Amino acid sequence: MKQKDVTLIVIIAFLSAIVSFILSGKIFVTPANRQQPVEVVDNISTQFKLPDSRYFNANSINPTVTSQLGTDTNQNPFNNTTK
């Protein structure tokens, strides 16, 4: 290829890239497609309603209380002190 041919191919490629970019913007991205619906978030307040008294009441079981089965007071049950 001659130098003129390479220059001509580069110029044609550059112009076709510009034209395709402009046409794709007009064809594929219409003004109606540019707008996206957005979910609206309600305001957050510091006031909360009380939970249901059937589940959260003063007489319910507290699962965070430590429970002990039996009277074993060994603090290290896996330490073997007997030989």
N, CA, C and O atoms as a Maestro MAE file, in Angstrom:
{
 s_m_m2io_version
 :::
 2.0.0
}

f_m_ct {
 s_m_title
 :::
 protein
 m_atom[332] {
  # First column is atom index #
  i_m_mmod_type
  r_m_x_coord
  r_m_y_coord
  r_m_z_coord
  i_m_residue_number
  s_m_chain_name
  s_m_pdb_residue_name
  s_m_pdb_atom_name
  i_m_atomic_number
  :::
  1 25 0.831 -1.183 0.000 1 A "MET " " N  " 7
  2 3 0.000 0.000 0.000 1 A "MET " " CA " 6
  3 2 0.879 1.250 0.000 1 A "MET " " C  " 6
  4 15 1.976 1.282 0.557 1 A "MET " " O  " 8
  5 25 0.361 2.228 -0.625 2 A "LYS " " N  " 7
  6 3 1.082 3.487 -0.668 2 A "LYS " " CA " 6
  7 2 0.666 4.346 0.535 2 A "LYS " " C  " 6
  8 15 -0.335 4.062 1.192 2 A "LYS " " O  " 8
  9 25 1.423 5.364 0.804 3 A "GLN " " N  " 7
  10 3 1.154 6.275 1.923 3 A "GLN " " CA " 6
  11 2 -0.197 6.954 1.756 3 A "GLN " " C  " 6
  12 15 -0.884 7.206 2.746 3 A "GLN " " O  " 8
  13 25 -0.587 7.252 0.538 4 A "LYS " " N  " 7
  14 3 -1.878 7.896 0.279 4 A "LYS " " CA " 6
  15 2 -3.034 6.963 0.630 4 A "LYS " " C  " 6
  16 15 -4.062 7.419 1.132 4 A "LYS " " O  " 8
  17 25 -2.881 5.672 0.375 5 A "ASP " " N  " 7
  18 3 -3.931 4.707 0.686 5 A "ASP " " CA " 6
  19 2 -4.148 4.574 2.193 5 A "ASP " " C  " 6
  20 15 -5.289 4.526 2.653 5 A "ASP " " O  " 8
  21 25 -3.073 4.516 2.952 6 A "VAL " " N  " 7
  22 3 -3.180 4.404 4.418 6 A "VAL " " CA " 6
  23 2 -3.832 5.650 4.990 6 A "VAL " " C  " 6
  24 15 -4.688 5.548 5.869 6 A "VAL " " O  " 8
  25 25 -3.450 6.802 4.518 7 A "THR " " N  " 7
  26 3 -4.036 8.061 4.990 7 A "THR " " CA " 6
  27 2 -5.521 8.117 4.663 7 A "THR " " C  " 6
  28 15 -6.321 8.556 5.489 7 A "THR " " O  " 8
  29 25 -5.889 7.681 3.486 8 A "LEU " " N  " 7
  30 3 -7.287 7.685 3.082 8 A "LEU " " CA " 6
  31 2 -8.112 6.717 3.948 8 A "LEU " " C  " 6
  32 15 -9.237 7.042 4.326 8 A "LEU " " O  " 8
  33 25 -7.572 5.553 4.260 9 A "ILE " " N  " 7
  34 3 -8.281 4.576 5.109 9 A "ILE " " CA " 6
  35 2 -8.456 5.119 6.526 9 A "ILE " " C  " 6
  36 15 -9.514 4.940 7.129 9 A "ILE " " O  " 8
  37 25 -7.438 5.773 7.057 10 A "VAL " " N  " 7
  38 3 -7.536 6.357 8.407 10 A "VAL " " CA " 6
  39 2 -8.575 7.468 8.440 10 A "VAL " " C  " 6
  40 15 -9.355 7.557 9.388 10 A "VAL " " O  " 8
  41 25 -8.597 8.309 7.427 11 A "ILE " " N  " 7
  42 3 -9.575 9.406 7.388 11 A "ILE " " CA " 6
  43 2 -10.992 8.858 7.255 11 A "ILE " " C  " 6
  44 15 -11.900 9.338 7.933 11 A "ILE " " O  " 8
  45 25 -11.196 7.868 6.400 12 A "ILE " " N  " 7
  46 3 -12.523 7.276 6.236 12 A "ILE " " CA " 6
  47 2 -12.972 6.586 7.528 12 A "ILE " " C  " 6
  48 15 -14.140 6.695 7.903 12 A "ILE " " O  " 8
  49 25 -12.076 5.884 8.210 13 A "ALA " " N  " 7
  50 3 -12.414 5.218 9.473 13 A "ALA " " CA " 6
  51 2 -12.788 6.245 10.542 13 A "ALA " " C  " 6
  52 15 -13.737 6.039 11.299 13 A "ALA " " O  " 8
  53 25 -12.042 7.352 10.605 14 A "PHE " " N  " 7
  54 3 -12.321 8.396 11.590 14 A "PHE " " CA " 6
  55 2 -13.671 9.051 11.327 14 A "PHE " " C  " 6
  56 15 -14.449 9.258 12.259 14 A "PHE " " O  " 8
  57 25 -13.952 9.374 10.090 15 A "LEU " " N  " 7
  58 3 -15.228 9.999 9.754 15 A "LEU " " CA " 6
  59 2 -16.404 9.041 9.980 15 A "LEU " " C  " 6
  60 15 -17.461 9.458 10.455 15 A "LEU " " O  " 8
  61 25 -16.223 7.773 9.644 16 A "SER " " N  " 7
  62 3 -17.311 6.815 9.870 16 A "SER " " CA " 6
  63 2 -17.557 6.598 11.360 16 A "SER " " C  " 6
  64 15 -18.695 6.360 11.762 16 A "SER " " O  " 8
  65 25 -16.517 6.676 12.187 17 A "ALA " " N  " 7
  66 3 -16.697 6.550 13.637 17 A "ALA " " CA " 6
  67 2 -17.494 7.729 14.176 17 A "ALA " " C  " 6
  68 15 -18.379 7.548 15.013 17 A "ALA " " O  " 8
  69 25 -17.193 8.926 13.710 18 A "ILE " " N  " 7
  70 3 -17.921 10.116 14.160 18 A "ILE " " CA " 6
  71 2 -19.384 10.045 13.721 18 A "ILE " " C  " 6
  72 15 -20.283 10.318 14.515 18 A "ILE " " O  " 8
  73 25 -19.621 9.684 12.473 19 A "VAL " " N  " 7
  74 3 -20.992 9.601 11.964 19 A "VAL " " CA " 6
  75 2 -21.778 8.522 12.708 19 A "VAL " " C  " 6
  76 15 -22.936 8.741 13.063 19 A "VAL " " O  " 8
  77 25 -21.167 7.364 12.947 20 A "SER " " N  " 7
  78 3 -21.880 6.290 13.657 20 A "SER " " CA " 6
  79 2 -22.170 6.684 15.100 20 A "SER " " C  " 6
  80 15 -23.211 6.312 15.640 20 A "SER " " O  " 8
  81 25 -21.269 7.429 15.732 21 A "PHE " " N  " 7
  82 3 -21.508 7.886 17.100 21 A "PHE " " CA " 6
  83 2 -22.695 8.846 17.157 21 A "PHE " " C  " 6
  84 15 -23.542 8.738 18.043 21 A "PHE " " O  " 8
  85 25 -22.753 9.763 16.233 22 A "ILE " " N  " 7
  86 3 -23.848 10.738 16.209 22 A "ILE " " CA " 6
  87 2 -25.172 10.055 15.883 22 A "ILE " " C  " 6
  88 15 -26.182 10.327 16.532 22 A "ILE " " O  " 8
  89 25 -25.178 9.173 14.889 23 A "LEU " " N  " 7
  90 3 -26.409 8.481 14.515 23 A "LEU " " CA " 6
  91 2 -26.897 7.544 15.612 23 A "LEU " " C  " 6
  92 15 -28.102 7.441 15.839 23 A "LEU " " O  " 8
  93 25 -26.000 6.871 16.284 24 A "SER " " N  " 7
  94 3 -26.436 5.971 17.363 24 A "SER " " CA " 6
  95 2 -27.037 6.755 18.516 24 A "SER " " C  " 6
  96 15 -27.952 6.270 19.182 24 A "SER " " O  " 8
  97 25 -26.535 7.963 18.762 25 A "GLY " " N  " 7
  98 3 -27.125 8.805 19.800 25 A "GLY " " CA " 6
  99 2 -28.532 9.250 19.445 25 A "GLY " " C  " 6
  100 15 -29.377 9.408 20.325 25 A "GLY " " O  " 8
  101 25 -28.781 9.449 18.183 26 A "LYS " " N  " 7
  102 3 -30.115 9.882 17.745 26 A "LYS " " CA " 6
  103 2 -31.086 8.709 17.636 26 A "LYS " " C  " 6
  104 15 -32.271 8.863 17.932 26 A "LYS " " O  " 8
  105 25 -30.611 7.561 17.223 27 A "ILE " " N  " 7
  106 3 -31.491 6.418 16.982 27 A "ILE " " CA " 6
  107 2 -31.805 5.662 18.269 27 A "ILE " " C  " 6
  108 15 -32.970 5.399 18.564 27 A "ILE " " O  " 8
  109 25 -30.786 5.314 19.025 28 A "PHE " " N  " 7
  110 3 -30.973 4.419 20.171 28 A "PHE " " CA " 6
  111 2 -31.357 5.141 21.451 28 A "PHE " " C  " 6
  112 15 -32.036 4.558 22.295 28 A "PHE " " O  " 8
  113 25 -30.951 6.375 21.622 29 A "VAL " " N  " 7
  114 3 -31.252 7.114 22.838 29 A "VAL " " CA " 6
  115 2 -32.205 8.244 22.488 29 A "VAL " " C  " 6
  116 15 -31.788 9.354 22.158 29 A "VAL " " O  " 8
  117 25 -33.485 7.940 22.566 30 A "THR " " N  " 7
  118 3 -34.484 8.960 22.297 30 A "THR " " CA " 6
  119 2 -34.704 9.780 23.570 30 A "THR " " C  " 6
  120 15 -34.379 9.304 24.658 30 A "THR " " O  " 8
  121 25 -35.241 10.986 23.470 31 A "PRO " " N  " 7
  122 3 -35.477 11.796 24.671 31 A "PRO " " CA " 6
  123 2 -36.407 11.112 25.670 31 A "PRO " " C  " 6
  124 15 -36.295 11.352 26.872 31 A "PRO " " O  " 8
  125 25 -37.331 10.258 25.192 32 A "ALA " " N  " 7
  126 3 -38.216 9.558 26.125 32 A "ALA " " CA " 6
  127 2 -37.451 8.525 26.928 32 A "ALA " " C  " 6
  128 15 -37.813 8.259 28.074 32 A "ALA " " O  " 8
  129 25 -36.411 7.935 26.368 33 A "ASN " " N  " 7
  130 3 -35.633 6.920 27.078 33 A "ASN " " CA " 6
  131 2 -34.602 7.528 28.021 33 A "ASN " " C  " 6
  132 15 -34.018 6.811 28.833 33 A "ASN " " O  " 8
  133 25 -34.372 8.813 27.932 34 A "ARG " " N  " 7
  134 3 -33.385 9.452 28.795 34 A "ARG " " CA " 6
  135 2 -33.923 9.687 30.205 34 A "ARG " " C  " 6
  136 15 -33.148 9.868 31.144 34 A "ARG " " O  " 8
  137 25 -35.235 9.684 30.354 35 A "GLN " " N  " 7
  138 3 -35.847 9.928 31.650 35 A "GLN " " CA " 6
  139 2 -36.090 8.594 32.353 35 A "GLN " " C  " 6
  140 15 -36.682 7.684 31.773 35 A "GLN " " O  " 8
  141 25 -35.638 8.479 33.591 36 A "GLN " " N  " 7
  142 3 -35.816 7.266 34.371 36 A "GLN " " CA " 6
  143 2 -36.676 7.577 35.585 36 A "GLN " " C  " 6
  144 15 -36.441 8.572 36.271 36 A "GLN " " O  " 8
  145 25 -37.688 6.725 35.864 37 A "PRO " " N  " 7
  146 3 -38.483 6.954 37.073 37 A "PRO " " CA " 6
  147 2 -37.664 6.607 38.317 37 A "PRO " " C  " 6
  148 15 -36.864 5.672 38.317 37 A "PRO " " O  " 8
  149 25 -37.884 7.375 39.357 38 A "VAL " " N  " 7
  150 3 -37.136 7.198 40.594 38 A "VAL " " CA " 6
  151 2 -38.123 6.946 41.726 38 A "VAL " " C  " 6
  152 15 -39.171 7.587 41.809 38 A "VAL " " O  " 8
  153 25 -37.772 6.004 42.596 39 A "GLU " " N  " 7
  154 3 -38.612 5.723 43.754 39 A "GLU " " CA " 6
  155 2 -38.494 6.861 44.760 39 A "GLU " " C  " 6
  156 15 -37.395 7.352 45.019 39 A "GLU " " O  " 8
  157 25 -39.603 7.275 45.319 40 A "VAL " " N  " 7
  158 3 -39.605 8.341 46.312 40 A "VAL " " CA " 6
  159 2 -39.608 7.690 47.691 40 A "VAL " " C  " 6
  160 15 -40.432 6.822 47.979 40 A "VAL " " O  " 8
  161 25 -38.689 8.114 48.527 41 A "VAL " " N  " 7
  162 3 -38.555 7.556 49.867 41 A "VAL " " CA " 6
  163 2 -39.294 8.443 50.849 41 A "VAL " " C  " 6
  164 15 -39.191 9.668 50.797 41 A "VAL " " O  " 8
  165 25 -40.053 7.803 51.760 42 A "ASP " " N  " 7
  166 3 -40.756 8.559 52.792 42 A "ASP " " CA " 6
  167 2 -39.762 9.125 53.796 42 A "ASP " " C  " 6
  168 15 -38.655 8.611 53.957 42 A "ASP " " O  " 8
  169 25 -40.182 10.195 54.470 43 A "ASN " " N  " 7
  170 3 -39.337 10.783 55.502 43 A "ASN " " CA " 6
  171 2 -39.184 9.821 56.664 43 A "ASN " " C  " 6
  172 15 -40.121 9.106 57.020 43 A "ASN " " O  " 8
  173 25 -37.995 9.807 57.252 44 A "ILE " " N  " 7
  174 3 -37.731 8.967 58.414 44 A "ILE " " CA " 6
  175 2 -37.966 9.807 59.658 44 A "ILE " " C  " 6
  176 15 -37.442 10.913 59.787 44 A "ILE " " O  " 8
  177 25 -38.762 9.263 60.570 45 A "SER " " N  " 7
  178 3 -39.018 10.004 61.805 45 A "SER " " CA " 6
  179 2 -38.428 9.245 62.976 45 A "SER " " C  " 6
  180 15 -38.120 8.058 62.877 45 A "SER " " O  " 8
  181 25 -38.276 9.950 64.081 46 A "THR " " N  " 7
  182 3 -37.727 9.317 65.282 46 A "THR " " CA " 6
  183 2 -38.821 8.715 66.153 46 A "THR " " C  " 6
  184 15 -38.521 8.130 67.194 46 A "THR " " O  " 8
  185 25 -40.059 8.841 65.758 47 A "GLN " " N  " 7
  186 3 -41.176 8.300 66.533 47 A "GLN " " CA " 6
  187 2 -41.531 6.914 66.014 47 A "GLN " " C  " 6
  188 15 -41.815 6.737 64.829 47 A "GLN " " O  " 8
  189 25 -41.512 5.938 66.907 48 A "PHE " " N  " 7
  190 3 -41.859 4.574 66.542 48 A "PHE " " CA " 6
  191 2 -43.075 4.140 67.334 48 A "PHE " " C  " 6
  192 15 -43.240 4.524 68.491 48 A "PHE " " O  " 8
  193 25 -43.918 3.346 66.717 49 A "LYS " " N  " 7
  194 3 -45.051 2.819 67.461 49 A "LYS " " CA " 6
  195 2 -44.578 1.637 68.302 49 A "LYS " " C  " 6
  196 15 -43.603 0.969 67.958 49 A "LYS " " O  " 8
  197 25 -45.265 1.391 69.387 50 A "LEU " " N  " 7
  198 3 -44.887 0.310 70.289 50 A "LEU " " CA " 6
  199 2 -45.114 -1.033 69.610 50 A "LEU " " C  " 6
  200 15 -46.057 -1.178 68.832 50 A "LEU " " O  " 8
  201 25 -44.255 -2.028 69.896 51 A "PRO " " N  " 7
  202 3 -44.449 -3.346 69.290 51 A "PRO " " CA " 6
  203 2 -45.673 -4.044 69.875 51 A "PRO " " C  " 6
  204 15 -46.209 -3.628 70.902 51 A "PRO " " O  " 8
  205 25 -46.097 -5.093 69.215 52 A "ASP " " N  " 7
  206 3 -47.280 -5.833 69.619 52 A "ASP " " CA " 6
  207 2 -47.079 -6.429 71.009 52 A "ASP " " C  " 6
  208 15 -46.068 -7.083 71.267 52 A "ASP " " O  " 8
  209 25 -48.037 -6.205 71.902 53 A "SER " " N  " 7
  210 3 -47.909 -6.677 73.294 53 A "SER " " CA " 6
  211 2 -48.068 -8.186 73.401 53 A "SER " " C  " 6
  212 15 -47.772 -8.750 74.454 53 A "SER " " O  " 8
  213 25 -48.524 -8.858 72.354 54 A "ARG " " N  " 7
  214 3 -48.601 -10.319 72.403 54 A "ARG " " CA " 6
  215 2 -47.204 -10.929 72.408 54 A "ARG " " C  " 6
  216 15 -46.999 -12.002 72.976 54 A "ARG " " O  " 8
  217 25 -46.252 -10.264 71.785 55 A "TYR " " N  " 7
  218 3 -44.900 -10.812 71.666 55 A "TYR " " CA " 6
  219 2 -43.899 -10.120 72.572 55 A "TYR " " C  " 6
  220 15 -42.979 -10.765 73.074 55 A "TYR " " O  " 8
  221 25 -44.056 -8.832 72.789 56 A "PHE " " N  " 7
  222 3 -43.128 -8.075 73.612 56 A "PHE " " CA " 6
  223 2 -43.871 -7.573 74.843 56 A "PHE " " C  " 6
  224 15 -44.538 -6.539 74.802 56 A "PHE " " O  " 8
  225 25 -43.748 -8.313 75.930 57 A "ASN " " N  " 7
  226 3 -44.382 -7.885 77.169 57 A "ASN " " CA " 6
  227 2 -43.477 -8.207 78.339 57 A "ASN " " C  " 6
  228 15 -42.447 -8.858 78.169 57 A "ASN " " O  " 8
  229 25 -43.851 -7.757 79.520 58 A "ALA " " N  " 7
  230 3 -43.007 -7.926 80.699 58 A "ALA " " CA " 6
  231 2 -42.958 -9.375 81.164 58 A "ALA " " C  " 6
  232 15 -42.017 -9.747 81.865 58 A "ALA " " O  " 8
  233 25 -43.922 -10.200 80.810 59 A "ASN " " N  " 7
  234 3 -43.963 -11.584 81.278 59 A "ASN " " CA " 6
  235 2 -43.349 -12.573 80.284 59 A "ASN " " C  " 6
  236 15 -43.368 -13.777 80.537 59 A "ASN " " O  " 8
  237 25 -42.822 -12.110 79.197 60 A "SER " " N  " 7
  238 3 -42.272 -13.029 78.204 60 A "SER " " CA " 6
  239 2 -40.908 -13.553 78.649 60 A "SER " " C  " 6
  240 15 -40.282 -12.990 79.548 60 A "SER " " O  " 8
  241 25 -40.456 -14.626 78.018 61 A "ILE " " N  " 7
  242 3 -39.181 -15.248 78.369 61 A "ILE " " CA " 6
  243 2 -38.049 -14.409 77.791 61 A "ILE " " C  " 6
  244 15 -38.109 -13.984 76.637 61 A "ILE " " O  " 8
  245 25 -37.021 -14.174 78.595 62 A "ASN " " N  " 7
  246 3 -35.862 -13.409 78.158 62 A "ASN " " CA " 6
  247 2 -34.784 -14.397 77.707 62 A "ASN " " C  " 6
  248 15 -34.208 -15.081 78.553 62 A "ASN " " O  " 8
  249 25 -34.494 -14.497 76.420 63 A "PRO " " N  " 7
  250 3 -33.514 -15.474 75.956 63 A "PRO " " CA " 6
  251 2 -32.068 -15.096 76.255 63 A "PRO " " C  " 6
  252 15 -31.168 -15.910 76.045 63 A "PRO " " O  " 8
  253 25 -31.826 -13.884 76.738 64 A "THR " " N  " 7
  254 3 -30.454 -13.480 77.028 64 A "THR " " CA " 6
  255 2 -30.020 -13.826 78.433 64 A "THR " " C  " 6
  256 15 -28.854 -13.637 78.780 64 A "THR " " O  " 8
  257 25 -30.930 -14.331 79.255 65 A "VAL " " N  " 7
  258 3 -30.584 -14.702 80.621 65 A "VAL " " CA " 6
  259 2 -29.829 -16.027 80.578 65 A "VAL " " C  " 6
  260 15 -30.252 -16.966 79.904 65 A "VAL " " O  " 8
  261 25 -28.706 -16.101 81.304 66 A "THR " " N  " 7
  262 3 -27.924 -17.328 81.363 66 A "THR " " CA " 6
  263 2 -28.681 -18.367 82.169 66 A "THR " " C  " 6
  264 15 -29.139 -18.094 83.278 66 A "THR " " O  " 8
  265 25 -28.807 -19.545 81.612 67 A "SER " " N  " 7
  266 3 -29.489 -20.624 82.329 67 A "SER " " CA " 6
  267 2 -28.475 -21.703 82.658 67 A "SER " " C  " 6
  268 15 -27.555 -21.966 81.884 67 A "SER " " O  " 8
  269 25 -28.653 -22.328 83.825 68 A "GLN " " N  " 7
  270 3 -27.728 -23.351 84.270 68 A "GLN " " CA " 6
  271 2 -28.522 -24.618 84.566 68 A "GLN " " C  " 6
  272 15 -29.538 -24.582 85.260 68 A "GLN " " O  " 8
  273 25 -28.050 -25.724 84.038 69 A "LEU " " N  " 7
  274 3 -28.671 -27.014 84.288 69 A "LEU " " CA " 6
  275 2 -27.806 -27.773 85.279 69 A "LEU " " C  " 6
  276 15 -26.646 -28.067 84.990 69 A "LEU " " O  " 8
  277 25 -28.343 -28.087 86.416 70 A "GLY " " N  " 7
  278 3 -27.581 -28.831 87.433 70 A "GLY " " CA " 6
  279 2 -26.821 -27.899 88.347 70 A "GLY " " C  " 6
  280 15 -26.986 -26.680 88.297 70 A "GLY " " O  " 8
  281 25 -25.961 -28.506 89.206 71 A "THR " " N  " 7
  282 3 -25.228 -27.721 90.206 71 A "THR " " CA " 6
  283 2 -23.726 -27.800 90.000 71 A "THR " " C  " 6
  284 15 -22.976 -27.563 90.947 71 A "THR " " O  " 8
  285 25 -23.268 -28.114 88.834 72 A "ASP " " N  " 7
  286 3 -21.838 -28.213 88.558 72 A "ASP " " CA " 6
  287 2 -21.228 -26.823 88.551 72 A "ASP " " C  " 6
  288 15 -21.680 -25.953 87.806 72 A "ASP " " O  " 8
  289 25 -20.203 -26.600 89.376 73 A "THR " " N  " 7
  290 3 -19.553 -25.287 89.465 73 A "THR " " CA " 6
  291 2 -18.170 -25.299 88.838 73 A "THR " " C  " 6
  292 15 -17.405 -24.356 89.036 73 A "THR " " O  " 8
  293 25 -17.830 -26.327 88.095 74 A "ASN " " N  " 7
  294 3 -16.531 -26.415 87.445 74 A "ASN " " CA " 6
  295 2 -16.462 -25.386 86.324 74 A "ASN " " C  " 6
  296 15 -17.250 -25.437 85.380 74 A "ASN " " O  " 8
  297 25 -15.516 -24.448 86.429 75 A "GLN " " N  " 7
  298 3 -15.385 -23.396 85.431 75 A "GLN " " CA " 6
  299 2 -14.590 -23.860 84.196 75 A "GLN " " C  " 6
  300 15 -14.721 -23.259 83.129 75 A "GLN " " O  " 8
  301 25 -13.785 -24.899 84.318 76 A "ASN " " N  " 7
  302 3 -12.991 -25.436 83.219 76 A "ASN " " CA " 6
  303 2 -13.367 -26.902 83.009 76 A "ASN " " C  " 6
  304 15 -12.654 -27.786 83.485 76 A "ASN " " O  " 8
  305 25 -14.439 -27.175 82.328 77 A "PRO " " N  " 7
  306 3 -14.898 -28.561 82.210 77 A "PRO " " CA " 6
  307 2 -14.008 -29.435 81.342 77 A "PRO " " C  " 6
  308 15 -14.079 -30.660 81.439 77 A "PRO " " O  " 8
  309 25 -13.177 -28.846 80.502 78 A "PHE " " N  " 7
  310 3 -12.335 -29.647 79.617 78 A "PHE " " CA " 6
  311 2 -10.906 -29.759 80.107 78 A "PHE " " C  " 6
  312 15 -10.075 -30.376 79.440 78 A "PHE " " O  " 8
  313 25 -10.606 -29.187 81.236 79 A "ASN " " N  " 7
  314 3 -9.289 -29.359 81.851 79 A "ASN " " CA " 6
  315 2 -9.319 -30.639 82.654 79 A "ASN " " C  " 6
  316 15 -10.174 -30.816 83.521 79 A "ASN " " O  " 8
  317 25 -8.396 -31.527 82.370 80 A "ASN " " N  " 7
  318 3 -8.325 -32.798 83.081 80 A "ASN " " CA " 6
  319 2 -7.356 -32.644 84.246 80 A "ASN " " C  " 6
  320 15 -6.142 -32.648 84.040 80 A "ASN " " O  " 8
  321 25 -7.871 -32.510 85.471 81 A "THR " " N  " 7
  322 3 -7.011 -32.330 86.650 81 A "THR " " CA " 6
  323 2 -6.727 -33.643 87.326 81 A "THR " " C  " 6
  324 15 -5.807 -33.716 88.142 81 A "THR " " O  " 8
  325 25 -7.477 -34.694 87.025 82 A "THR " " N  " 7
  326 3 -7.230 -35.998 87.646 82 A "THR " " CA " 6
  327 2 -6.374 -36.833 86.729 82 A "THR " " C  " 6
  328 15 -6.531 -36.773 85.509 82 A "THR " " O  " 8
  329 25 -5.460 -37.619 87.300 83 A "LYS " " N  " 7
  330 3 -4.569 -38.468 86.499 83 A "LYS " " CA " 6
  331 2 -4.844 -39.919 86.764 83 A "LYS " " C  " 6
  332 15 -4.193 -40.787 86.181 83 A "LYS " " O  " 8
  :::
 }
 m_bond[331] {
  # First column is bond index #
  i_m_from
  i_m_to
  i_m_order
  :::
  1 1 2 1
  2 2 3 1
  3 3 4 2
  4 3 5 1
  5 5 6 1
  6 6 7 1
  7 7 8 2
  8 7 9 1
  9 9 10 1
  10 10 11 1
  11 11 12 2
  12 11 13 1
  13 13 14 1
  14 14 15 1
  15 15 16 2
  16 15 17 1
  17 17 18 1
  18 18 19 1
  19 19 20 2
  20 19 21 1
  21 21 22 1
  22 22 23 1
  23 23 24 2
  24 23 25 1
  25 25 26 1
  26 26 27 1
  27 27 28 2
  28 27 29 1
  29 29 30 1
  30 30 31 1
  31 31 32 2
  32 31 33 1
  33 33 34 1
  34 34 35 1
  35 35 36 2
  36 35 37 1
  37 37 38 1
  38 38 39 1
  39 39 40 2
  40 39 41 1
  41 41 42 1
  42 42 43 1
  43 43 44 2
  44 43 45 1
  45 45 46 1
  46 46 47 1
  47 47 48 2
  48 47 49 1
  49 49 50 1
  50 50 51 1
  51 51 52 2
  52 51 53 1
  53 53 54 1
  54 54 55 1
  55 55 56 2
  56 55 57 1
  57 57 58 1
  58 58 59 1
  59 59 60 2
  60 59 61 1
  61 61 62 1
  62 62 63 1
  63 63 64 2
  64 63 65 1
  65 65 66 1
  66 66 67 1
  67 67 68 2
  68 67 69 1
  69 69 70 1
  70 70 71 1
  71 71 72 2
  72 71 73 1
  73 73 74 1
  74 74 75 1
  75 75 76 2
  76 75 77 1
  77 77 78 1
  78 78 79 1
  79 79 80 2
  80 79 81 1
  81 81 82 1
  82 82 83 1
  83 83 84 2
  84 83 85 1
  85 85 86 1
  86 86 87 1
  87 87 88 2
  88 87 89 1
  89 89 90 1
  90 90 91 1
  91 91 92 2
  92 91 93 1
  93 93 94 1
  94 94 95 1
  95 95 96 2
  96 95 97 1
  97 97 98 1
  98 98 99 1
  99 99 100 2
  100 99 101 1
  101 101 102 1
  102 102 103 1
  103 103 104 2
  104 103 105 1
  105 105 106 1
  106 106 107 1
  107 107 108 2
  108 107 109 1
  109 109 110 1
  110 110 111 1
  111 111 112 2
  112 111 113 1
  113 113 114 1
  114 114 115 1
  115 115 116 2
  116 115 117 1
  117 117 118 1
  118 118 119 1
  119 119 120 2
  120 119 121 1
  121 121 122 1
  122 122 123 1
  123 123 124 2
  124 123 125 1
  125 125 126 1
  126 126 127 1
  127 127 128 2
  128 127 129 1
  129 129 130 1
  130 130 131 1
  131 131 132 2
  132 131 133 1
  133 133 134 1
  134 134 135 1
  135 135 136 2
  136 135 137 1
  137 137 138 1
  138 138 139 1
  139 139 140 2
  140 139 141 1
  141 141 142 1
  142 142 143 1
  143 143 144 2
  144 143 145 1
  145 145 146 1
  146 146 147 1
  147 147 148 2
  148 147 149 1
  149 149 150 1
  150 150 151 1
  151 151 152 2
  152 151 153 1
  153 153 154 1
  154 154 155 1
  155 155 156 2
  156 155 157 1
  157 157 158 1
  158 158 159 1
  159 159 160 2
  160 159 161 1
  161 161 162 1
  162 162 163 1
  163 163 164 2
  164 163 165 1
  165 165 166 1
  166 166 167 1
  167 167 168 2
  168 167 169 1
  169 169 170 1
  170 170 171 1
  171 171 172 2
  172 171 173 1
  173 173 174 1
  174 174 175 1
  175 175 176 2
  176 175 177 1
  177 177 178 1
  178 178 179 1
  179 179 180 2
  180 179 181 1
  181 181 182 1
  182 182 183 1
  183 183 184 2
  184 183 185 1
  185 185 186 1
  186 186 187 1
  187 187 188 2
  188 187 189 1
  189 189 190 1
  190 190 191 1
  191 191 192 2
  192 191 193 1
  193 193 194 1
  194 194 195 1
  195 195 196 2
  196 195 197 1
  197 197 198 1
  198 198 199 1
  199 199 200 2
  200 199 201 1
  201 201 202 1
  202 202 203 1
  203 203 204 2
  204 203 205 1
  205 205 206 1
  206 206 207 1
  207 207 208 2
  208 207 209 1
  209 209 210 1
  210 210 211 1
  211 211 212 2
  212 211 213 1
  213 213 214 1
  214 214 215 1
  215 215 216 2
  216 215 217 1
  217 217 218 1
  218 218 219 1
  219 219 220 2
  220 219 221 1
  221 221 222 1
  222 222 223 1
  223 223 224 2
  224 223 225 1
  225 225 226 1
  226 226 227 1
  227 227 228 2
  228 227 229 1
  229 229 230 1
  230 230 231 1
  231 231 232 2
  232 231 233 1
  233 233 234 1
  234 234 235 1
  235 235 236 2
  236 235 237 1
  237 237 238 1
  238 238 239 1
  239 239 240 2
  240 239 241 1
  241 241 242 1
  242 242 243 1
  243 243 244 2
  244 243 245 1
  245 245 246 1
  246 246 247 1
  247 247 248 2
  248 247 249 1
  249 249 250 1
  250 250 251 1
  251 251 252 2
  252 251 253 1
  253 253 254 1
  254 254 255 1
  255 255 256 2
  256 255 257 1
  257 257 258 1
  258 258 259 1
  259 259 260 2
  260 259 261 1
  261 261 262 1
  262 262 263 1
  263 263 264 2
  264 263 265 1
  265 265 266 1
  266 266 267 1
  267 267 268 2
  268 267 269 1
  269 269 270 1
  270 270 271 1
  271 271 272 2
  272 271 273 1
  273 273 274 1
  274 274 275 1
  275 275 276 2
  276 275 277 1
  277 277 278 1
  278 278 279 1
  279 279 280 2
  280 279 281 1
  281 281 282 1
  282 282 283 1
  283 283 284 2
  284 283 285 1
  285 285 286 1
  286 286 287 1
  287 287 288 2
  288 287 289 1
  289 289 290 1
  290 290 291 1
  291 291 292 2
  292 291 293 1
  293 293 294 1
  294 294 295 1
  295 295 296 2
  296 295 297 1
  297 297 298 1
  298 298 299 1
  299 299 300 2
  300 299 301 1
  301 301 302 1
  302 302 303 1
  303 303 304 2
  304 303 305 1
  305 305 306 1
  306 306 307 1
  307 307 308 2
  308 307 309 1
  309 309 310 1
  310 310 311 1
  311 311 312 2
  312 311 313 1
  313 313 314 1
  314 314 315 1
  315 315 316 2
  316 315 317 1
  317 317 318 1
  318 318 319 1
  319 319 320 2
  320 319 321 1
  321 321 322 1
  322 322 323 1
  323 323 324 2
  324 323 325 1
  325 325 326 1
  326 326 327 1
  327 327 328 2
  328 327 329 1
  329 329 330 1
  330 330 331 1
  331 331 332 2
  :::
 }
}
